[in-house]
Amino acid sequence: MNKPEYLLVLCTCPPGKAAEHLAQSLVERRLAACVNISNPVVSIYRWKGRTEKEQEALLHIKIPAAGWTALEQAILELHPYDVPEIIALPIGRGNPSYLNWLEENSCTD
């Protein structure tokens, strides 16, 4: 039996209630077992031909890789941005007990 793979998904969003709502919705839907909110981060980016600077929250979302599609769809549905950042990085190693907890508390169907 193959070991499950896990992802760390990064997503920026408006700080405060918007970040908390998105994080709580993902956990309540069992799309993530845990979401950490780092707040504030300063983002400098290009948008519609201009350089922009905004304070944002950065969500750290840990999920089994099998849940990627459902998580991405939920973020696109709930997120206030036209083009939200949704980037997934593989988790190469982790505390086995934590990864088991992550698997048990995330729905991957």
KOLROMI-22191 format. One record per residue (C-alpha): residue number from 1; x, y, z. Coordinates in Angstrom, 2 decimals. Each point is the difference from the previous one (the first is absolute). Layout:
% residues N
@i: NUM	xx: X	yy: Y	zz: Z
...
This chain:
% residues 109
@i: 1	xx: 0.00	yy: 0.00	zz: 0.00
@i: 2	xx: 1.38	yy: 3.42	zz: -0.96
@i: 3	xx: 0.39	yy: 2.65	zz: 2.65
@i: 4	xx: -2.36	yy: 2.91	zz: -0.53
@i: 5	xx: 1.50	yy: 3.21	zz: -1.31
@i: 6	xx: -0.59	yy: 3.34	zz: 1.66
@i: 7	xx: 0.04	yy: 3.61	zz: -1.16
@i: 8	xx: 0.63	yy: 3.37	zz: 1.54
@i: 9	xx: -2.28	yy: 2.42	zz: -1.83
@i: 10	xx: 0.74	yy: 3.73	zz: 0.17
@i: 11	xx: -2.76	yy: 2.51	zz: -0.62
@i: 12	xx: 0.04	yy: 3.76	zz: 0.56
@i: 13	xx: -3.19	yy: 1.87	zz: 0.79
@i: 14	xx: -1.22	yy: 3.16	zz: 1.72
@i: 15	xx: 0.95	yy: 0.01	zz: 3.69
@i: 16	xx: -2.45	yy: -0.19	zz: 2.88
@i: 17	xx: -3.51	yy: -1.37	zz: -0.40
@i: 18	xx: 0.49	yy: -1.05	zz: -3.64
@i: 19	xx: 3.02	yy: -2.15	zz: 0.89
@i: 20	xx: -1.73	yy: -1.48	zz: 3.04
@i: 21	xx: -3.17	yy: -0.76	zz: -1.98
@i: 22	xx: 1.95	yy: -1.75	zz: -2.76
@i: 23	xx: 2.09	yy: -2.01	zz: 2.48
@i: 24	xx: -2.99	yy: -0.99	zz: 2.12
@i: 25	xx: -2.07	yy: -0.98	zz: -3.04
@i: 26	xx: 2.77	yy: -2.30	zz: -1.27
@i: 27	xx: 0.37	yy: -1.72	zz: 3.38
@i: 28	xx: -3.78	yy: -0.30	zz: 0.56
@i: 29	xx: -0.39	yy: -1.58	zz: -3.45
@i: 30	xx: 2.82	yy: -2.42	zz: 0.94
@i: 31	xx: 1.99	yy: 1.16	zz: -3.02
@i: 32	xx: 2.88	yy: 0.75	zz: 2.38
@i: 33	xx: 0.74	yy: -1.27	zz: 3.48
@i: 34	xx: 1.82	yy: 3.20	zz: 0.91
@i: 35	xx: 0.53	yy: 3.47	zz: -1.47
@i: 36	xx: 2.53	yy: 2.41	zz: 1.48
@i: 37	xx: -0.44	yy: 3.72	zz: -0.65
@i: 38	xx: 3.14	yy: 2.15	zz: -0.17
@i: 39	xx: -1.05	yy: 3.60	zz: 0.20
@i: 40	xx: 0.94	yy: 2.48	zz: -1.33
@i: 41	xx: 2.30	yy: -0.66	zz: -2.91
@i: 42	xx: 0.84	yy: 2.71	zz: -2.50
@i: 43	xx: -0.53	yy: -1.01	zz: -3.62
@i: 44	xx: 1.49	yy: 1.97	zz: -2.88
@i: 45	xx: -1.34	yy: -1.16	zz: -3.35
@i: 46	xx: -1.00	yy: 1.03	zz: -3.51
@i: 47	xx: -3.71	yy: 0.30	zz: -0.74
@i: 48	xx: -1.51	yy: 1.43	zz: -3.16
@i: 49	xx: 3.26	yy: 1.66	zz: -1.04
@i: 50	xx: 0.74	yy: 1.63	zz: 3.37
@i: 51	xx: 2.20	yy: -0.84	zz: 2.95
@i: 52	xx: -2.16	yy: -0.43	zz: 3.10
@i: 53	xx: 0.83	yy: -0.31	zz: 3.70
@i: 54	xx: -2.50	yy: -1.47	zz: 2.47
@i: 55	xx: -0.11	yy: -1.50	zz: 3.46
@i: 56	xx: -1.39	yy: -3.52	zz: -0.18
@i: 57	xx: -0.34	yy: -3.12	zz: 2.11
@i: 58	xx: 1.83	yy: -3.14	zz: -1.06
@i: 59	xx: -1.85	yy: -3.26	zz: 0.58
@i: 60	xx: 2.07	yy: -3.15	zz: 0.54
@i: 61	xx: -2.34	yy: -2.88	zz: -0.84
@i: 62	xx: 1.13	yy: -3.59	zz: 0.57
@i: 63	xx: -1.86	yy: -2.72	zz: -1.88
@i: 64	xx: 0.27	yy: -3.54	zz: -1.34
@i: 65	xx: 0.87	yy: 0.34	zz: -3.70
@i: 66	xx: -3.19	yy: -1.88	zz: -0.91
@i: 67	xx: -2.00	yy: 2.99	zz: 1.25
@i: 68	xx: 1.61	yy: 2.54	zz: -2.35
@i: 69	xx: -2.83	yy: 0.31	zz: -2.55
@i: 70	xx: -2.74	yy: 0.50	zz: 2.60
@i: 71	xx: 2.15	yy: 2.51	zz: 1.93
@i: 72	xx: 0.82	yy: 2.01	zz: -3.12
@i: 73	xx: -3.67	yy: 0.13	zz: -1.01
@i: 74	xx: -1.05	yy: 1.16	zz: 3.46
@i: 75	xx: 2.63	yy: 2.75	zz: 0.11
@i: 76	xx: -1.08	yy: 1.23	zz: -3.44
@i: 77	xx: -3.62	yy: 0.02	zz: 1.20
@i: 78	xx: 0.65	yy: 1.78	zz: 3.32
@i: 79	xx: 2.91	yy: 2.31	zz: -0.82
@i: 80	xx: -0.69	yy: 3.72	zz: -0.59
@i: 81	xx: 2.82	yy: 0.47	zz: -2.57
@i: 82	xx: -0.47	yy: -0.37	zz: -3.75
@i: 83	xx: 3.24	yy: -2.01	zz: -0.21
@i: 84	xx: 0.85	yy: -1.48	zz: 3.40
@i: 85	xx: 3.45	yy: -1.38	zz: 0.70
@i: 86	xx: -0.32	yy: -3.75	zz: 0.53
@i: 87	xx: 3.40	yy: -1.71	zz: -0.02
@i: 88	xx: 0.65	yy: -3.55	zz: 1.18
@i: 89	xx: 3.36	yy: -1.27	zz: 1.20
@i: 90	xx: 0.63	yy: -3.67	zz: 0.76
@i: 91	xx: 0.72	yy: -0.90	zz: 3.60
@i: 92	xx: 3.02	yy: -2.28	zz: -0.31
@i: 93	xx: 0.18	yy: -1.00	zz: 3.63
@i: 94	xx: -1.88	yy: 0.59	zz: 3.21
@i: 95	xx: -0.77	yy: -1.31	zz: 3.45
@i: 96	xx: -1.83	yy: -3.29	zz: -0.76
@i: 97	xx: -2.48	yy: 0.61	zz: 2.82
@i: 98	xx: -0.81	yy: 3.47	zz: -1.38
@i: 99	xx: -0.39	yy: -1.34	zz: -3.56
@i: 100	xx: -2.33	yy: -2.74	zz: 1.27
@i: 101	xx: -2.05	yy: 2.64	zz: 1.83
@i: 102	xx: -0.09	yy: 2.07	zz: -3.19
@i: 103	xx: -1.30	yy: -2.98	zz: -1.96
@i: 104	xx: -2.64	yy: -0.87	zz: 2.62
@i: 105	xx: -1.35	yy: 3.55	zz: 0.19
@i: 106	xx: -0.19	yy: 0.78	zz: -3.71
@i: 107	xx: -2.59	yy: -1.41	zz: -2.37
@i: 108	xx: 1.62	yy: -1.10	zz: -3.26
@i: 109	xx: -3.04	yy: -1.41	zz: -1.83
